[in-house]
Amino acid sequence: MTKTKQLANNLIDFIHNSPTMFHATSMVKNNLEHNGFIHLRQEDKWDLDQGGKYYVTTNDSALIAFIVNTKNPEKDGFRMIGAHTDSPGFRIKPNSQIKTENYLSLNTEVYGGPILASWFDRPLSIAGRISYSGEHILEPRHTLIDLEEAVGVIPNLAIHMNRDINKGVNLNSQKDTLPIIETINEQINKDYIKEIICEHTGISMDKFIDADLYLYPTEKGSLIGMDKEFVLAPRLDNLAMVYSGIGALLGAKHSSCISMMICFDNEEVGSRTKQGADSPFLSSTIERIMIALGKDQEDYHRAIAKSFLISADMAHAYHPNYPEKQDPTNKVLLGNGPAIKVSANQSYTSDSDSAVVFADICKVANVPYQTFVNRSDQPGGSTIGPVSAAHLDVRSIDIGAPMLGMHSCFELISTVDIAHTTLAFKAFFQV
């Protein structure tokens, strides 16, 4: 197996073991600690050493890892790559049980902007974070849960009962997307979800439990295509960029700078949380690094002026079945390298200055690159880039690996583009 395909298979394994943002962050933490990174608690005083490797988390779903390659960041700056751990899907509501005749369903709400129809008729499981009472009332305890096996399905309505289904269906997210988990004839006299949680975690039923639970498809991603040139998997947006960024942080021969990988949460719902890009998490982490290195406020601003941020999210690839949806002069193709994302309305942070920087990085890494622009009559999404830039006046660029089926339950990318982005990120830390 080639290194490129092995890298893609490792990505598939990472995604399969990361059904939620909490699990993705836990996987990254384990990888970092295996490679000698030290966990910094936000409530502790930080002491940093030259060459030291550290990480800090918030909400169990966002993480910043960094390597102190210099004790003078006011001269050498920070080199940062940012991505996000969350993906569109369904969150399970509190008091979620709904009985209709003898069917037991779960009450869910849409998280982000998934393609709803892509979730139908798939084996679904439940994963997330469980919170319960701790020794101090302000310090509850947490544990992760993953049922792993399929426990539910959102069934389609038969075509015989909706002859127009192939003309498109207007789905109601409160009515049409509720997963069935069981058939039951008697009255419901227990909380099935709470019972399953306690059984899997060993938490006693008498403790108060709250949870952040999500549905996810149990099917594992795979390499497909005549020569296995594609990765088909859930949550590629944006775990593929998390994977590439962490891989680069661990594998690069770092230059004199502070190398940093940022994994925000809640990008898919606007980033306005304590663990999202629209929070002080990044700026306060940089400030605390500067303080720990004995620097003052003036040094902080000097360091920011010498820094650069790559906002890494996925990019839309040219779809052969819908050529009319693409910009007529900028067609991004699978397998042709990461795309620099440009937008006149500043939904991306890229400008000519940062584009030249990233283009030169790709040249150093011997990686091809492309340019993505939306059709002028079709607005696109945004990223953590502009949100982060509103808090931190740092030079930055938005880039992403090209993909098809963005926000589908399963998405498609090129195996070689995972290698392309990882190599470009390594070069960024090294130049």
Secondary structure, 3 states (H helix, E strand, C coil): CCHHHHHHHHHHHHHHCCCCHHHHHHHHHHHHHHCCCEECCCCCCCCCCCCCEEEEEECCCEEEEEEECCCCHHHHCEEEEEEECCCCEEEEEEEEEEEECCEEEEEEEEECCCCHHHHCCCCEEEEEEEEEEEEECCEEEEEEEECCCCCEECCCCCHHHCCCHHHCCCCCCCCCCCCEEEECCCCCCCCHHHHHHHHHHCCCCCCCEEEEEEEEECCCCEEECCCCCEEEECCHHHHHHHHHHHHHHHHCCCCCCEEEEEEECCHHHCCCCCCCCCCCHHHHHHHHHHHHCCCCHHHHHHHHHCCEEEEECCEECCCCCCHHHCCCCCCCCCCCCCEEEECCCCCCCCCHHHHHHHHHHHHHHCCCCEEEECCCCCCCCCCHHHHHHCCCCCEEEEEECEEECCCCCCEEEEHHHHHHHHHHHHHHHHC
